[in-house]
Amino acid sequence: MMALNFISPHNEKLLLARQKSATIRLGDIRDQYPEGSIVWVTFGSRYGPKRRIFKAFIDRAIAKQFTDLTTPELTHQNPEIKTVEELIINFEEIYERKSIYIEDTVTVIHFSEIIEE
């Protein structure tokens, strides 16, 4: 099974509180997360152990440029981020890159928790 992994402690809190239902990732990665697929939502450092938080359904995956991101998409990524420029700064920290541009492509992945009863 595939996983959507999160490395920011802030995201871990949002996921545990079930307040995050979308993520924005660098590049066009729609092929890696096709709509209708099921993934584990996990938290953990790159190349380190991961903790499974919940199973999720990929509702939608949309590729677009940073400039085309909407306010709701930014809010779902991180409620503290209000502008695309703030998101780029955040991504430069997360991805440890200093060459992220407003014209770069991102993928917005909308997901829903699967509740097993």
N, C-alpha and C positions, 0 to 999 in steps of 0.2 A: 504494500500500500504506500502511496505517496504521502509526503508530509509538507505542511506549510509551517516552517519554523520561524519563530520570533526570537530575537536576541536582546531586545531592549527591556529592562525591568519595568518600564512604564507600560509597554505592551502586555507584559505578563499580568500586571494588575488589571488592565482593561479586559483581557481575555478571561481571567478568573471571575471577574464581575459580570461577564457576558455583555460588555459594553462595546465590543469591537466586532464588526461584521464585514469588514472589508480591509484590504491591505493594498498598498501601492508598491510595486517592485520595479526596479530598473530593467529596461529592455522590453522587447516583445516576447513574453514567455507564455503566451496563450497555449502553445503546443504542450508545454509542461503541465499546465493546469486546465485541461479542457472542461468546458461547461458540462455539468452532469456527472463529473467524477467525484469520488469520495476520497477524502484525505484525513490524515491525523493532523490536528493543530497542536504544535509542540512548542516548547520553550527550552532554549539552551544555547550555549556559546557555539560558535563555529568550530567544527572539528572536535567538539566535546560532547559529553552526555546530554541527552534531551529528555525532557519530562513531557509525557502526553497529557494534554489538557482536555481535549474532547475530539470526537469524530465530527467532520463537517462535510457538507455537500457544496460543491462549487456551483453557485447559481449563475454567475456571469463572469466573464473575463474580457476586458476591453483594453485594447492597445490605443494609446494616444500620446501626444506630446505633453510635457509639463504645462505648457501654456494653455492647454485645453482642459485641465483639471477643474472640476467644479468645487464650490465651497462645501457641499455635503461630502464629496469624496475626500477632501482635506480633513474634514471633521472626523470621518470614519477612520482615517489613517491615524490621526492623533488630535484630540480635541483642543490641545494647546497650540497647534499650528494653524495660523490664520491666513497665510499667504503662500504662494508657490515658492517664493524666494526663501521663506523660512523652511519649507520642506526640502529644498535643495541643500541648504546648510545642514539640516538634520541628516540627509542622505550622505553628504560628504563625510560626516562623522561615522555613521553606521557602516557604510561601504568602504571607509578608509580611502577615499578617493578625493582628489581636489580638482577633478576635471569633469564635473557634472554641469551641463548647460541647460538652459530653459527650453531649447529645441530638442533635447534628448527624448527618446521614447520611453514610456513607462507602461506597465500593465496594471490596471485596477482589477483586483480579484474580489468579488463579492461572495461571501460564504455564509451558510446557515448551519448552526449546530444540529447534529442528528441526536435526538433524544431516544434512547433505547429503553423500552419498558418491559 
